[in-house]
Amino acid sequence: MREQKAAEPSFQVVEVTRADLPQLAQWPQTGDHTHYSWPSGTRGSNSSTIRAGDTIDLIIWDSDTNSLLTGGGSKSTEMRGLTVSPSGTIFVPYLEEVVVSGLNASDARRLIQERLAQISASAQVQLMLRAGQQNSVDIVTGVPSPGNYPLASKNVSILSLLSLAGGIDKSLPNPIVRLIRSDKTYNIRAERLFSDQSLNIVMRGGDKLIVREDSRYFTALGATGTEKIVNFDKERISAMEALSMLGGLSDSRANLKAVLVLREYAAGKTGTGPATPDLPYVVFAFDLTNADGLFAARSFDIQPGDTVLATESAVNAARALFGLIGSAFGLANALN
């Protein structure tokens, strides 16, 4: 990798070739770099499992005139708002604590009825389950109807849940779906989630979904001197793709031998080894008049906050070029 340095330089110039790419890939990432990853999904049963924090309503029917369970001439008694304890139990009179965590609603109803049969053989149980925080998913933002959504079964997929919430807000450009599960955070671009069925994972109780705009961008400064901000429209953008997003290069105006990418590294990210830049301000230079430079530009990743600079065709002088670079970095001492 060839580097051009002035005496006491304020920035470093790196002429990028294919041979340099493995070493440059070791350099630190810059800007707001979103880590993209996604969990695998597994199917569960079609019934919801009772968990701590769920709420259970019981109605006990008993036709026995002298029933201990109803009384007062009524044929039924209601016990509503029974919250499943952290240990997975609910309190039922005459039965004390009943462990229901891990059971579905049908199995829990059957268990309670079997135990009540020891008190009254004619007792019948009706059970209604309302999902608590650990059996529901929060959709925080990025949809028309955010809120808490109970999981009706173990097979509620992320796309089904987003559909219930009204889908992704159409005003969000380049949306990213963020999943917070336990102590891990996952990110995926919405178009990728929609295009690959294998990514339509099953949701878990306690999951949180955040749909947000991909805020990453790079700036572009063309041969005309007009600066614009360009948003990332996919996970990775190469230098060649960045030029394409700008409408390509004008054969009559652009200097194909000096297409530049300007990047600033944070304090503490520089050093003297091959895995770091020498200085915080780095100019990556591409020569697009030969195959090596073209292929290098195809494989070089643009980082958030980079500036892609297409210089004027007639490279007037090295002083003018480096003066422009120094101006872009805000450096008064670009040249001696």
N, C-alpha and C positions, 0 to 999 in steps of 0.2 A: 504494500500500500504506500503510495507516494504522497508525501505531505509537503506543502510549501509553507515556509515560516519566515517572517521578517524578524529583524532584531527587536527583542521585547514585543512580540506580537500580541494583539488583543483577541485575535481569532485564528482559527486553524482551517486550512483548506485541504480537503481530501479529494483527490481525483479517483472516482469510483470505477473499478473494473470488476469483472466477474470473480477474479482471484481475491478481491478484497471482501466479498460478501460474507463468507463465513466468519471472518474476524469482526466485521461491523455488526453482525447479528448478535455478538456478545455484548455490545455496548448497551448501557442502560436505556430503558424506555423513558420517553418524556411525555409531558402533557397529561391530560385526563385519560388514562389508558384503562378501558373497561376490559376486565378479564371475562372472556366468554367460556362458559361451561354449562353443562346441563345433565341432570340426573337421569338414570334409566327408570322406566316405569314398569311396575308389575301389577297384574290384576288381582283383585281380591274377591270376596263373596259379594253377592248382590244385596246383602242386608247390612245395616249399620251396626257396628259393634259399640256396646255401651262403654263409656269411658268416664273417668273422674271428671266432675263438673257438669255432666249431663243432668237433665231434669226428667223425672219420671212421675207420671200421674197414674194412680191406681184407683179402680172402681171394683169393689168386691161385692158380688151378688150372693145372697144366701136365702133360700126359701124356707129354711128351718125357723119355726115360730119363736123358738127360744134361743136363737143364735146369739153367741157372744160377739159376733163380728159386726152385726148391723144394729139391732136394738131399736127401741122406740117405735115399733110397728113398721119400720121401713124395711124394704127388701134389699137395700144396697147401702153401702157407705163409701164415701170418696176420700181419698188421700192424695191431695194434689201438691205439686211443688216439692217432691222429694228429691233433694240434690244428692247425687252420687258422691260419696266422700273421697278424699285422697286415697284411702285404702280400698276403694272400690265397692263400698257397701251402702245400702239404704236401710233405714229403720222401719220395720213393719210391726205394729202391735201384735203381741203374742208370739212373734217369731224372732224378736230382737233384731240383730244385724244380719242382713242377707247379702251375700257377695254376688253382685251382678256384673261387675266389670269384666269385660272380655266376652260376655254373652251377647247375642242379638236379642231383640225385643221379644221374639217368640219363645226363645229358650228361657229368658228371664221370667216371662209370664208363667210358663209351664212349671218352673222351679218353685215359684211362690205358691202356685195353686196346689202342688203336691205337698208342700209343707203345711198349708192351711187345711188340707184334708184330714190331718191328724186332729184338728180341732172341730171341724165340721165337714162331713163327707159331701155335703151338697154345695159347698162354696165354689163359686166360679170367679175368675179374675179377668179383668180387662186392664191392659197396660198400654199407655201411650208414652212415647219417648220424644223428648226435645233435646236436640244437640246442644252441648255446651261449647266452650271455647276450644276444648281439645278434640271436638268432633265437628269442627267447622273451619272455614277458611275466610280470612279477611282479604278483601280486594280494596286496596288503599286508595289508589288514584289511577287515572288514565282511562277510565270507563265512564259511561253515562250514569251508572247506578252503583257507586262504590258502597261497601258495607260488609256485614258478616253473613256468610252463606253456609247453612248447615249442609253436611254431607249426608245425602239420603242412603248412600251405600259406600262400599269400599272401591267402587269402580267409577267414581265421578272424575272425568278427565278435565284437564286444564282448559281445553277448548270448549267443553260443555259449560264450565263455570264462567268463562269469559262471555259466552253467549247469554247466559242468564243475567249477567251484569250489563248487557246491552252492546257487547263487543268493544273493541278498542276505539277510543275517541278518534274520529276522522281528522280532527284538527292537528293531531300529533304528527309531525314529520319524522320519518325514519324511526318508528317506535321500537323500544327495547322492552322485553318482558323480564322483570327481575323477580325471582322466587327466593324468599327467605324461609329456610327450613332448618329448624333447630338452630345450630350455631354456624350454619353454612349459607352462603349467598351464591345464587346461580344467575347467569344472564344469557339471554338468547335474543336474537333479532326476530321481530314478529313475522317477517316474511318467510324466514327459515322454519319457524314453528308451524306456520300454516302449510308449508309445502312438503313436509316430511311427517307422515303419520306415526313413525316410530318415536317421534319427539313429543307426541301427545300423551304426556305422562299422567298417571293416576295421582290425584291430590291426596294429601294426608291431613288429618286434623291438626290444627295449629299452624298450617302453612299461611304465608302472607304473600300476596302478589302486588307488585308495583309496576305499572306500565308508564314509561316515561320516554321523553324524546332523547334520541342520541345527540348529546350536546357537543360531540367532538367535531372539530373543524380544522382546516388549514387555510392559510391565506395565499392568494396568488397575485403576483405582480408580473404582468405581461410586458412585452416589448413596447407597448404604448404607454406604459407607466401607470395604468389604471389598476388599482388594487381592489380585490373582491374577496369575500369570505365564502368558502366552499365547505358545506357540511359533508361528513362521512355518510355515504349511502349504503355501506356494507362493512363487514368486520375489518377487512384489510384493504388498503389501497396502495398500489405500487406507484412509483414515480411516473411510469409511463401512463398508468390509468389516470393519475392526477392531471397530466397534460391533456389527456383525452377529455376529461371533465371540463377543461377550460376551453374546449373547442379545437384542440390541436394547436400546432405552431404554423405561423405564416411563413411560407418559403421565402418570401421577399423581405420580411422584416426580422424574423427570429434568427439568432445565431445558434445553429445546431451544435456547434462545438463548445458552447458554454451555457448549458441549462443547469441551473443551480437550485439546491435545496438548502435553506438556511434553518439552523436548529440551535436552540439554547438548552444546555444541560444545567440541572439544578446544582446548587452548591453541594460539594461532597461527592459528586458523580464523576469527577475528573481524576486523572492520575497519569502515571508514566508507563503503565503496563498496556499490553495489547487489548485488554478487555474494557478499556475506558478511553475516552478522548483526552487529549492533552490539555485542552482549554474549554471553558464553558460555552464559547461561541464557535460553532463549526459550520463551514460551508462545504457541502458535498457537490462536486462538479461532475457533470456527465457530458461526454462527447458522443452525440447521437449521429455522427457522420460515419461511424463504423459499427460492425456487428457486435463487437464486444461491449461497447457503450450502450447499444440498444438493449441487449439482453440483460445487462447490469441494471438498467432502468426498469426493466420488467420485473425484476426480483427484489428491488430495493423498496422497503416499506416506508411510506410516509407516516410520520407520527403526529398526533394532535398538537396544534400550535406551530407546525412547520410553516415556512414560507417557500413557495415554489416560484422561482424567478426565471423568466425567459428573457435573456438579454438581447439588445439590439444587434442586428446582423453585422454591421460594420463595427467590429470591436475596435473602437478608436485608439485606446491605449490601456495598458495595464493599470495605470493610475486612475483612469476614469472608472474602470470596472470595480476596482477595490474601493474606490471612493463611494460607489453606489452601495456596495456591500456594507461598508462601515456605516453609511447613513441608515440603511435598513436596520442595523443592530443598535443604532443610536450611539455609535462610538466616534468620539471626536479625534481620537488618536489612531485611526485606522492605518494611516501611512506615516512614515517618517518624512 
